[in-house]
Amino acid sequence: MEDLAEKKHDLGADVLKIALTNTAPTAATDTGLASITQIAGAYGYTTGGTTSTISSSAQTSGTYKLTLADVTFTASGGAMGPFRYAVLYNDTAASDQLIAYWDYGSSITLADTETFTVDFNSSTGVLTLA
């Protein structure tokens, strides 16, 4: 919230990415991408994650909603992971500020050619502000 208040995010124009980690981010200490431990950049995962396309960034009747296209990771040439958390961050911001993360409940390892989709709900959006 502080990053929004201090103009570090332009959610309608900045480059937003999803990074994968097997360690839970902590709000008090993990503020930028450098503070989390990503999975190894290999076998289909690129260090720094994958860009998510902004589908919509708009407000209606005083409620703002950010909607992103789903992001799919595909293991290639070997196993990807393990990872448990998908982390949304702002790649345009100077310190790659973290925005949100999703906990998938247990560690996931993708075998060669398997896919994993970070499925963003298109009707409720990734986040809403009112």
Secondary structure, 3 states (H helix, E strand, C coil): CHHHHCCCCCCCCCCEEEEEECCCCCCCCCCEHHHCCECCCCCCCCCCCEEECEEEEEEECCEEEEEECCEEEECCCCCEEEEEEEEEEECCCCCCEEEEEEEEEEEEEECCCCEEEECCCCCCCCEEEC
